[in-house]
Amino acid sequence: MDNCDRLSAELGALAVGILRATDQLKVLATSQQQLNFVGERVLRMPPLRQPNIKRASSASELQEVAAAPAVALLLARIRDVHPEFLLNAANAPAIVDICERLDGMPLALELAAARFALLSLGQVLERLDERGYFTETETDEVALDGLSYSGTNVQKIYDTAGTLQMQVTGTSKATRIMP
């Protein structure tokens, strides 16, 4: 179970029910808080160490960047979708930037790397804002704060756990939604 933060009590109860039904199953849950059920074991995942240097021009500097655990994880997962991907002096600053923006958090790095199946390094970096969110903008109709917006620029904001949040950035028409 992934991203259990918002429903930790409910998912804790679900996990207990599943575990009581069979002894052949283990539950692995990711969350920033405990699910709080008997028998739960918590494994804290600290951020992975990031490189001390931002730009690498020599072979030894590239090796130092690649050896940092945050970069090593990101590169390994990028290579899952692009086996030919190599760290070099041109792309090292962007790779380090992604690791820094995601605070070296393993799950965030995994999710960022998954974006490489469809996006280039530049596109991933462009969509990753300073808070570690992936953003996309499109025109759509959306209901938000009791108003229905049509012809609206909706910025779809995905946190690093893939949770979708919406933010209205511009409106051509707003209509009050009747309860």
N, CA and C atoms as a LAMMPS dump frame, in Angstrom:
ITEM: TIMESTEP
0
ITEM: NUMBER OF ATOMS
537
ITEM: BOX BOUNDS ff ff ff
-5.0000000000000000e+02 5.0000000000000000e+02
-5.0000000000000000e+02 5.0000000000000000e+02
-5.0000000000000000e+02 5.0000000000000000e+02
ITEM: ATOMS id mol type element x y z
1 1 1 N 0.86 -1.16 0
2 1 2 C 0 0 0
3 1 3 C 0.906 1.223 0
4 2 1 N 0.636 2.146 -0.882
5 2 2 C 1.495 3.304 -1.049
6 2 3 C 0.75 4.576 -0.648
7 3 1 N 1.473 5.519 -0.066
8 3 2 C 0.944 6.839 0.25
9 3 3 C -0.234 6.752 1.222
10 4 1 N -0.019 6.131 2.338
11 4 2 C -1.085 5.854 3.31
12 4 3 C -1.358 7.006 4.268
13 5 1 N -0.703 8.123 4.11
14 5 2 C -0.788 9.218 5.071
15 5 3 C -2.205 9.676 5.371
16 6 1 N -2.989 9.905 4.354
17 6 2 C -4.319 10.5 4.535
18 6 3 C -5.356 9.524 5.066
19 7 1 N -5.114 8.254 4.89
20 7 2 C -6.079 7.236 5.322
21 7 3 C -5.419 6.212 6.237
22 8 1 N -4.523 6.655 7.094
23 8 2 C -3.742 5.697 7.877
24 8 3 C -4.608 4.827 8.779
25 9 1 N -5.625 5.39 9.435
26 9 2 C -6.477 4.584 10.322
27 9 3 C -7.252 3.537 9.524
28 10 1 N -7.841 3.96 8.399
29 10 2 C -8.623 3.042 7.573
30 10 3 C -7.745 1.952 6.962
31 11 1 N -6.574 2.348 6.472
32 11 2 C -5.683 1.367 5.863
33 11 3 C -5.06 0.449 6.911
34 12 1 N -4.861 0.97 8.118
35 12 2 C -4.406 0.114 9.222
36 12 3 C -5.426 -0.961 9.524
37 13 1 N -6.712 -0.571 9.555
38 13 2 C -7.787 -1.539 9.789
39 13 3 C -7.862 -2.555 8.645
40 14 1 N -7.695 -2.085 7.416
41 14 2 C -7.696 -2.982 6.257
42 14 3 C -6.542 -3.978 6.356
43 15 1 N -5.367 -3.489 6.708
44 15 2 C -4.2 -4.369 6.838
45 15 3 C -4.44 -5.43 7.903
46 16 1 N -5.016 -5.038 9.033
47 16 2 C -5.315 -6.006 10.095
48 16 3 C -6.282 -7.062 9.581
49 17 1 N -7.326 -6.633 8.867
50 17 2 C -8.302 -7.584 8.322
51 17 3 C -7.672 -8.559 7.348
52 18 1 N -6.831 -8.056 6.49
53 18 2 C -6.156 -8.917 5.511
54 18 3 C -5.232 -9.904 6.218
55 19 1 N -4.47 -9.408 7.177
56 19 2 C -3.515 -10.261 7.877
57 19 3 C -4.2 -11.319 8.725
58 20 1 N -5.371 -11.013 9.247
59 20 2 C -6.125 -12.005 10.018
60 20 3 C -6.691 -13.099 9.109
61 21 1 N -6.967 -12.754 7.859
62 21 2 C -7.58 -13.698 6.925
63 21 3 C -6.593 -14.76 6.443
64 22 1 N -5.311 -14.427 6.454
65 22 2 C -4.321 -15.383 5.973
66 22 3 C -2.984 -15.145 6.653
67 23 1 N -2.258 -16.209 6.88
68 23 2 C -0.92 -16.064 7.432
69 23 3 C 0.137 -16.152 6.319
70 24 1 N -0.32 -16.182 5.079
71 24 2 C 0.561 -16.313 3.923
72 24 3 C 0.929 -14.958 3.311
73 25 1 N 0.532 -13.88 3.951
74 25 2 C 0.66 -12.56 3.345
75 25 3 C 1.422 -11.613 4.26
76 26 1 N 2.167 -10.719 3.667
77 26 2 C 2.829 -9.62 4.37
78 26 3 C 2.312 -8.33 3.745
79 27 1 N 2.221 -7.282 4.532
80 27 2 C 1.779 -5.976 4.044
81 27 3 C 2.955 -5.02 4.133
82 28 1 N 3.243 -4.35 3.032
83 28 2 C 4.257 -3.31 2.997
84 28 3 C 3.531 -2.014 2.677
85 29 1 N 3.648 -1.032 3.544
86 29 2 C 2.961 0.24 3.367
87 29 3 C 3.964 1.376 3.437
88 30 1 N 3.79 2.381 2.577
89 30 2 C 4.606 3.583 2.661
90 30 3 C 3.739 4.697 3.223
91 31 1 N 4.299 5.418 4.168
92 31 2 C 3.548 6.478 4.823
93 31 3 C 4.512 7.326 5.635
94 32 1 N 4.114 8.56 5.886
95 32 2 C 4.915 9.405 6.76
96 32 3 C 4.501 9.229 8.215
97 33 1 N 3.48 8.448 8.453
98 33 2 C 3.048 8.16 9.819
99 33 3 C 2.697 6.688 9.935
100 34 1 N 2.7 6.19 11.165
101 34 2 C 2.407 4.783 11.407
102 34 3 C 0.93 4.481 11.155
103 35 1 N 0.645 3.221 10.812
104 35 2 C -0.74 2.781 10.66
105 35 3 C -1.334 2.395 12.008
106 36 1 N -0.467 2.181 13
107 36 2 C -0.873 1.932 14.394
108 36 3 C -1.725 0.689 14.568
109 37 1 N -1.187 -0.469 14.2
110 37 2 C -1.861 -1.722 14.524
111 37 3 C -0.854 -2.667 15.171
112 38 1 N -1.361 -3.594 15.949
113 38 2 C -0.511 -4.53 16.677
114 38 3 C 0.314 -5.338 15.685
115 39 1 N 1.58 -5.426 15.939
116 39 2 C 2.479 -6.181 15.067
117 39 3 C 3.134 -5.341 13.988
118 40 1 N 2.736 -4.087 13.884
119 40 2 C 3.331 -3.21 12.871
120 40 3 C 4.808 -2.985 13.186
121 41 1 N 5.641 -3.077 12.172
122 41 2 C 7.06 -2.767 12.292
123 41 3 C 7.349 -1.554 11.424
124 42 1 N 8.019 -0.592 11.985
125 42 2 C 8.302 0.649 11.269
126 42 3 C 9.762 0.674 10.854
127 43 1 N 9.991 0.942 9.584
128 43 2 C 11.335 1.11 9.051
129 43 3 C 11.423 2.548 8.546
130 44 1 N 12.183 3.343 9.206
131 44 2 C 12.333 4.748 8.817
132 44 3 C 13.334 4.845 7.67
133 45 1 N 12.96 5.582 6.659
134 45 2 C 13.816 5.766 5.491
135 45 3 C 14.369 7.184 5.502
136 46 1 N 15.594 7.343 5.945
137 46 2 C 16.183 8.686 5.914
138 46 3 C 16.509 9.078 4.475
139 47 1 N 16.692 10.354 4.233
140 47 2 C 17.099 10.779 2.888
141 47 3 C 18.446 10.153 2.526
142 48 1 N 18.613 9.909 1.251
143 48 2 C 19.898 9.389 0.77
144 48 3 C 20.891 10.544 0.639
145 49 1 N 22.142 10.232 0.889
146 49 2 C 23.192 11.254 0.777
147 49 3 C 23.291 11.733 -0.665
148 50 1 N 23.469 13.04 -0.804
149 50 2 C 23.597 13.664 -2.111
150 50 3 C 25.055 14.053 -2.338
151 51 1 N 25.431 14.297 -3.576
152 51 2 C 26.833 14.649 -3.84
153 51 3 C 27.176 16.023 -3.261
154 52 1 N 28.444 16.188 -2.926
155 52 2 C 28.917 17.464 -2.398
156 52 3 C 29.198 18.476 -3.505
157 53 1 N 29.337 17.988 -4.716
158 53 2 C 29.627 18.901 -5.828
159 53 3 C 28.415 18.984 -6.75
160 54 1 N 28.239 20.135 -7.368
161 54 2 C 27.08 20.361 -8.238
162 54 3 C 27.422 20.15 -9.714
163 55 1 N 28.625 20.52 -10.086
164 55 2 C 29.059 20.382 -11.476
165 55 3 C 30.263 19.441 -11.516
166 56 1 N 30.248 18.577 -12.487
167 56 2 C 31.342 17.613 -12.611
168 56 3 C 31.898 17.69 -14.02
169 57 1 N 33.168 18.007 -14.113
170 57 2 C 33.773 18.082 -15.443
171 57 3 C 34.824 16.995 -15.657
172 58 1 N 35.474 16.56 -14.607
173 58 2 C 36.497 15.515 -14.757
174 58 3 C 35.883 14.149 -14.485
175 59 1 N 36.602 13.124 -14.883
176 59 2 C 36.136 11.751 -14.647
177 59 3 C 36.011 11.469 -13.151
178 60 1 N 36.936 11.964 -12.353
179 60 2 C 36.869 11.717 -10.914
180 60 3 C 35.676 12.439 -10.293
181 61 1 N 35.354 13.636 -10.761
182 61 2 C 34.175 14.352 -10.25
183 61 3 C 32.892 13.635 -10.654
184 62 1 N 32.841 13.117 -11.875
185 62 2 C 31.668 12.347 -12.31
186 62 3 C 31.515 11.091 -11.47
187 63 1 N 32.612 10.44 -11.149
188 63 2 C 32.55 9.255 -10.284
189 63 3 C 32.044 9.626 -8.894
190 64 1 N 32.471 10.762 -8.382
191 64 2 C 32.013 11.211 -7.06
192 64 3 C 30.509 11.487 -7.066
193 65 1 N 30.025 12.146 -8.117
194 65 2 C 28.584 12.405 -8.232
195 65 3 C 27.827 11.086 -8.327
196 66 1 N 28.273 10.187 -9.186
197 66 2 C 27.591 8.908 -9.398
198 66 3 C 27.596 8.034 -8.144
199 67 1 N 28.603 8.195 -7.289
200 67 2 C 28.71 7.368 -6.089
201 67 3 C 27.776 7.819 -4.968
202 68 1 N 27.274 9.031 -5.039
203 68 2 C 26.34 9.499 -4.007
204 68 3 C 25.076 8.646 -4.076
205 69 1 N 24.601 8.107 -2.954
206 69 2 C 23.462 7.188 -2.983
207 69 3 C 22.202 7.735 -3.661
208 70 1 N 21.892 9.013 -3.495
209 70 2 C 20.699 9.583 -4.145
210 70 3 C 20.845 9.526 -5.662
211 71 1 N 22.006 9.904 -6.152
212 71 2 C 22.264 9.881 -7.6
213 71 3 C 22.3 8.437 -8.098
214 72 1 N 22.932 7.56 -7.358
215 72 2 C 23.019 6.153 -7.776
216 72 3 C 21.625 5.545 -7.933
217 73 1 N 20.722 5.827 -6.984
218 73 2 C 19.359 5.303 -7.095
219 73 3 C 18.645 5.896 -8.301
220 74 1 N 18.724 7.219 -8.467
221 74 2 C 18.055 7.861 -9.599
222 74 3 C 18.582 7.305 -10.921
223 75 1 N 19.895 7.186 -11.055
224 75 2 C 20.476 6.65 -12.295
225 75 3 C 20.058 5.207 -12.546
226 76 1 N 20.029 4.399 -11.501
227 76 2 C 19.62 2.997 -11.668
228 76 3 C 18.187 2.908 -12.168
229 77 1 N 17.314 3.724 -11.636
230 77 2 C 15.903 3.679 -12.054
231 77 3 C 15.699 4.293 -13.431
232 78 1 N 16.464 5.317 -13.769
233 78 2 C 16.398 5.865 -15.134
234 78 3 C 16.832 4.792 -16.118
235 79 1 N 17.866 4.046 -15.77
236 79 2 C 18.373 2.992 -16.661
237 79 3 C 17.393 1.83 -16.799
238 80 1 N 16.459 1.713 -15.858
239 80 2 C 15.404 0.705 -16.021
240 80 3 C 14.556 0.994 -17.247
241 81 1 N 14.366 2.277 -17.571
242 81 2 C 13.559 2.647 -18.74
243 81 3 C 14.416 3.085 -19.929
244 82 1 N 15.658 3.516 -19.653
245 82 2 C 16.607 3.911 -20.706
246 82 3 C 17.977 3.318 -20.391
247 83 1 N 18.202 2.054 -20.74
248 83 2 C 19.467 1.388 -20.39
249 83 3 C 20.71 2.109 -20.911
250 84 1 N 20.553 2.922 -21.937
251 84 2 C 21.699 3.608 -22.533
252 84 3 C 22.072 4.898 -21.809
253 85 1 N 21.287 5.316 -20.81
254 85 2 C 21.521 6.595 -20.137
255 85 3 C 22.843 6.581 -19.386
256 86 1 N 23.69 7.582 -19.652
257 86 2 C 24.988 7.708 -18.991
258 86 3 C 25.11 9.077 -18.339
259 87 1 N 25.677 9.112 -17.161
260 87 2 C 25.967 10.373 -16.499
261 87 3 C 27.173 10.99 -17.184
262 88 1 N 27.069 12.257 -17.536
263 88 2 C 28.186 12.959 -18.15
264 88 3 C 28.217 14.406 -17.658
265 89 1 N 29.212 15.142 -18.084
266 89 2 C 29.376 16.523 -17.618
267 89 3 C 28.182 17.394 -18.008
268 90 1 N 27.536 17.082 -19.114
269 90 2 C 26.403 17.883 -19.574
270 90 3 C 25.137 17.646 -18.745
271 91 1 N 24.876 16.395 -18.341
272 91 2 C 23.63 16.118 -17.623
273 91 3 C 23.788 16.012 -16.106
274 92 1 N 25.021 15.975 -15.61
275 92 2 C 25.241 15.842 -14.162
276 92 3 C 24.59 16.96 -13.35
277 93 1 N 24.673 18.233 -13.767
278 93 2 C 24.02 19.277 -12.963
279 93 3 C 22.509 19.072 -12.837
280 94 1 N 21.854 18.617 -13.895
281 94 2 C 20.407 18.377 -13.842
282 94 3 C 20.082 17.193 -12.937
283 95 1 N 20.878 16.144 -13.004
284 95 2 C 20.666 14.975 -12.143
285 95 3 C 20.838 15.369 -10.677
286 96 1 N 21.877 16.13 -10.369
287 96 2 C 22.109 16.593 -8.996
288 96 3 C 20.961 17.499 -8.552
289 97 1 N 20.493 18.364 -9.455
290 97 2 C 19.384 19.27 -9.132
291 97 3 C 18.118 18.489 -8.765
292 98 1 N 17.811 17.455 -9.531
293 98 2 C 16.634 16.624 -9.221
294 98 3 C 16.786 16.003 -7.833
295 99 1 N 17.951 15.452 -7.55
296 99 2 C 18.181 14.831 -6.24
297 99 3 C 18.036 15.847 -5.112
298 100 1 N 18.535 17.059 -5.324
299 100 2 C 18.426 18.102 -4.308
300 100 3 C 16.978 18.54 -4.112
301 101 1 N 16.271 18.76 -5.205
302 101 2 C 14.878 19.206 -5.107
303 101 3 C 14 18.172 -4.405
304 102 1 N 14.361 16.901 -4.549
305 102 2 C 13.589 15.827 -3.92
306 102 3 C 14.186 15.425 -2.568
307 103 1 N 15.126 16.21 -2.085
308 103 2 C 15.725 16.015 -0.762
309 103 3 C 16.317 14.622 -0.563
310 104 1 N 16.681 13.96 -1.651
311 104 2 C 17.284 12.636 -1.534
312 104 3 C 16.331 11.56 -1.03
313 105 1 N 15.021 11.829 -1.063
314 105 2 C 14.038 10.865 -0.562
315 105 3 C 13.873 9.723 -1.57
316 106 1 N 14.1 8.478 -1.144
317 106 2 C 14.09 7.346 -2.081
318 106 3 C 12.804 7.209 -2.891
319 107 1 N 11.636 7.294 -2.264
320 107 2 C 10.389 7.137 -3.009
321 107 3 C 10.228 8.258 -4.032
322 108 1 N 10.57 9.464 -3.66
323 108 2 C 10.474 10.593 -4.586
324 108 3 C 11.399 10.391 -5.788
325 109 1 N 12.595 9.89 -5.532
326 109 2 C 13.533 9.628 -6.627
327 109 3 C 13.011 8.526 -7.54
328 110 1 N 12.415 7.493 -6.955
329 110 2 C 11.826 6.407 -7.748
330 110 3 C 10.724 6.953 -8.668
331 111 1 N 9.862 7.786 -8.104
332 111 2 C 8.756 8.333 -8.892
333 111 3 C 9.246 9.291 -9.971
334 112 1 N 10.264 10.073 -9.656
335 112 2 C 10.832 10.971 -10.664
336 112 3 C 11.434 10.167 -11.814
337 113 1 N 12.144 9.107 -11.485
338 113 2 C 12.771 8.276 -12.519
339 113 3 C 11.727 7.637 -13.425
340 114 1 N 10.573 7.296 -12.875
341 114 2 C 9.511 6.702 -13.694
342 114 3 C 9.047 7.661 -14.783
343 115 1 N 9.162 8.955 -14.545
344 115 2 C 8.772 9.95 -15.551
345 115 3 C 9.641 9.883 -16.805
346 116 1 N 10.845 9.328 -16.674
347 116 2 C 11.753 9.249 -17.815
348 116 3 C 11.257 8.286 -18.895
349 117 1 N 10.261 7.497 -18.603
350 117 2 C 9.683 6.622 -19.628
351 117 3 C 9.032 7.452 -20.721
352 118 1 N 8.552 8.647 -20.363
353 118 2 C 7.847 9.502 -21.323
354 118 3 C 8.504 10.854 -21.55
355 119 1 N 9.347 11.283 -20.631
356 119 2 C 9.899 12.632 -20.686
357 119 3 C 11.42 12.603 -20.759
358 120 1 N 11.976 13.66 -21.317
359 120 2 C 13.432 13.817 -21.341
360 120 3 C 13.896 14.369 -19.995
361 121 1 N 15.193 14.371 -19.784
362 121 2 C 15.757 14.922 -18.56
363 121 3 C 15.332 16.373 -18.385
364 122 1 N 15.415 17.146 -19.441
365 122 2 C 15.007 18.554 -19.379
366 122 3 C 13.54 18.723 -19.039
367 123 1 N 12.686 17.872 -19.614
368 123 2 C 11.255 17.953 -19.319
369 123 3 C 10.953 17.574 -17.877
370 124 1 N 11.628 16.552 -17.36
371 124 2 C 11.424 16.168 -15.963
372 124 3 C 11.837 17.325 -15.065
373 125 1 N 12.988 17.899 -15.327
374 125 2 C 13.479 19.008 -14.519
375 125 3 C 12.553 20.218 -14.628
376 126 1 N 12.051 20.486 -15.818
377 126 2 C 11.144 21.617 -16.034
378 126 3 C 9.845 21.453 -15.254
379 127 1 N 9.344 20.226 -15.18
380 127 2 C 8.072 19.98 -14.503
381 127 3 C 8.223 19.812 -12.994
382 128 1 N 9.43 19.748 -12.56
383 128 2 C 9.686 19.596 -11.136
384 128 3 C 9.98 20.97 -10.565
385 129 1 N 9.024 21.532 -9.833
386 129 2 C 9.263 22.869 -9.297
387 129 3 C 10.083 22.803 -8.023
388 130 1 N 10.354 23.934 -7.444
389 130 2 C 11.266 24.014 -6.306
390 130 3 C 10.792 23.277 -5.06
391 131 1 N 9.513 22.915 -4.97
392 131 2 C 9.02 22.189 -3.804
393 131 3 C 8.986 20.686 -4.034
394 132 1 N 9.434 20.217 -5.17
395 132 2 C 9.411 18.786 -5.423
396 132 3 C 8.087 18.304 -5.97
397 133 1 N 7.351 19.168 -6.688
398 133 2 C 6.084 18.783 -7.29
399 133 3 C 6.241 18.718 -8.8
400 134 1 N 5.556 17.757 -9.406
401 134 2 C 5.472 17.714 -10.851
402 134 3 C 4.239 18.49 -11.259
403 135 1 N 4.359 19.389 -12.226
404 135 2 C 3.222 20.215 -12.606
405 135 3 C 2.919 20.068 -14.091
406 136 1 N 1.644 20.195 -14.416
407 136 2 C 1.176 20.226 -15.797
408 136 3 C 0.057 21.243 -15.849
409 137 1 N -0.039 21.994 -16.91
410 137 2 C -1.118 22.96 -17.039
411 137 3 C -1.951 22.585 -18.251
412 138 1 N -3.263 22.678 -18.095
413 138 2 C -4.16 22.41 -19.205
414 138 3 C -5.433 23.198 -19.006
415 139 1 N -6.204 23.369 -20.071
416 139 2 C -7.496 24.031 -19.964
417 139 3 C -8.551 22.967 -19.794
418 140 1 N -9.437 23.162 -18.814
419 140 2 C -10.41 22.143 -18.472
420 140 3 C -11.544 22.791 -17.711
421 141 1 N -12.566 22.028 -17.406
422 141 2 C -13.611 22.48 -16.509
423 141 3 C -13.378 21.797 -15.181
424 142 1 N -13.473 22.566 -14.115
425 142 2 C -13.169 22.027 -12.802
426 142 3 C -14.073 22.666 -11.767
427 143 1 N -14.457 21.902 -10.761
428 143 2 C -15.211 22.429 -9.625
429 143 3 C -14.243 22.586 -8.466
430 144 1 N -14.218 23.773 -7.884
431 144 2 C -13.281 24.049 -6.814
432 144 3 C -13.851 25.141 -5.934
433 145 1 N -13.823 24.959 -4.637
434 145 2 C -14.285 25.961 -3.676
435 145 3 C -15.707 26.43 -3.956
436 146 1 N -16.59 25.509 -4.325
437 146 2 C -17.988 25.859 -4.537
438 146 3 C -18.273 26.557 -5.85
439 147 1 N -17.306 26.683 -6.714
440 147 2 C -17.516 27.294 -8.026
441 147 3 C -17.164 26.286 -9.103
442 148 1 N -17.88 26.345 -10.221
443 148 2 C -17.54 25.532 -11.38
444 148 3 C -16.832 26.449 -12.361
445 149 1 N -15.619 26.116 -12.709
446 149 2 C -14.839 26.936 -13.618
447 149 3 C -14.78 26.245 -14.97
448 150 1 N -15.115 26.965 -16.031
449 150 2 C -14.958 26.403 -17.372
450 150 3 C -14 27.293 -18.147
451 151 1 N -13.32 26.709 -19.119
452 151 2 C -12.311 27.444 -19.858
453 151 3 C -11.209 27.923 -18.92
454 152 1 N -10.862 27.102 -17.986
455 152 2 C -9.951 27.49 -16.914
456 152 3 C -8.591 26.861 -17.14
457 153 1 N -7.563 27.62 -16.843
458 153 2 C -6.235 27.031 -16.804
459 153 3 C -6.112 26.355 -15.458
460 154 1 N -6.046 25.058 -15.483
461 154 2 C -5.937 24.288 -14.253
462 154 3 C -4.517 23.782 -14.184
463 155 1 N -3.851 24.095 -13.11
464 155 2 C -2.508 23.555 -12.953
465 155 3 C -2.635 22.284 -12.143
466 156 1 N -2.357 21.168 -12.789
467 156 2 C -2.383 19.893 -12.086
468 156 3 C -1.047 19.768 -11.374
469 157 1 N -1.12 19.603 -10.08
470 157 2 C 0.092 19.516 -9.286
471 157 3 C 0.154 18.123 -8.677
472 158 1 N 1.229 17.423 -8.951
473 158 2 C 1.435 16.091 -8.418
474 158 3 C 2.57 16.162 -7.42
475 159 1 N 2.326 15.729 -6.185
476 159 2 C 3.45 15.676 -5.26
477 159 3 C 4.291 14.462 -5.612
478 160 1 N 5.381 14.317 -4.942
479 160 2 C 6.314 13.253 -5.308
480 160 3 C 5.746 11.87 -5.058
481 161 1 N 4.687 11.775 -4.288
482 161 2 C 4.036 10.484 -4.085
483 161 3 C 2.946 10.255 -5.129
484 162 1 N 2.801 11.182 -6.089
485 162 2 C 1.827 11.016 -7.156
486 162 3 C 0.438 11.503 -6.808
487 163 1 N 0.246 12.142 -5.657
488 163 2 C -1.063 12.639 -5.266
489 163 3 C -1.407 13.865 -6.098
490 164 1 N -2.582 13.86 -6.712
491 164 2 C -3.006 14.966 -7.553
492 164 3 C -3.689 16.023 -6.7
493 165 1 N -3.262 17.25 -6.861
494 165 2 C -3.922 18.397 -6.267
495 165 3 C -4.222 19.338 -7.418
496 166 1 N -5.25 20.189 -7.294
497 166 2 C -5.556 21.12 -8.376
498 166 3 C -5.498 22.548 -7.883
499 167 1 N -5.042 23.412 -8.746
500 167 2 C -4.961 24.82 -8.43
501 167 3 C -5.435 25.584 -9.657
502 168 1 N -6.408 26.467 -9.491
503 168 2 C -6.901 27.274 -10.597
504 168 3 C -5.946 28.429 -10.797
505 169 1 N -5.482 28.613 -12.036
506 169 2 C -4.521 29.673 -12.306
507 169 3 C -5.095 30.783 -13.177
508 170 1 N -6.232 30.576 -13.8
509 170 2 C -6.856 31.62 -14.616
510 170 3 C -8.224 31.156 -15.049
511 171 1 N -9.171 32.087 -15.18
512 171 2 C -10.557 31.689 -15.418
513 171 3 C -11.192 32.556 -16.49
514 172 1 N -11.968 31.935 -17.361
515 172 2 C -12.766 32.702 -18.294
516 172 3 C -14.216 32.782 -17.841
517 173 1 N -14.707 31.838 -17.044
518 173 2 C -16.088 31.829 -16.578
519 173 3 C -16.182 31.039 -15.295
520 174 1 N -16.879 31.605 -14.292
521 174 2 C -17.094 30.903 -13.046
522 174 3 C -18.588 30.904 -12.725
523 175 1 N -19.123 29.776 -12.319
524 175 2 C -20.529 29.637 -11.983
525 175 3 C -20.645 29.035 -10.602
526 176 1 N -21.505 29.626 -9.746
527 176 2 C -21.713 29.097 -8.393
528 176 3 C -22.412 27.748 -8.496
529 177 1 N -21.907 26.746 -7.76
530 177 2 C -22.523 25.429 -7.712
531 177 3 C -23.562 25.449 -6.615
532 178 1 N -24.805 25.09 -6.942
533 178 2 C -25.884 25.066 -5.942
534 178 3 C -25.807 23.75 -5.177
535 179 1 N -25.888 23.807 -3.824
536 179 2 C -25.797 22.566 -3.039
537 179 3 C -26.997 21.661 -3.257
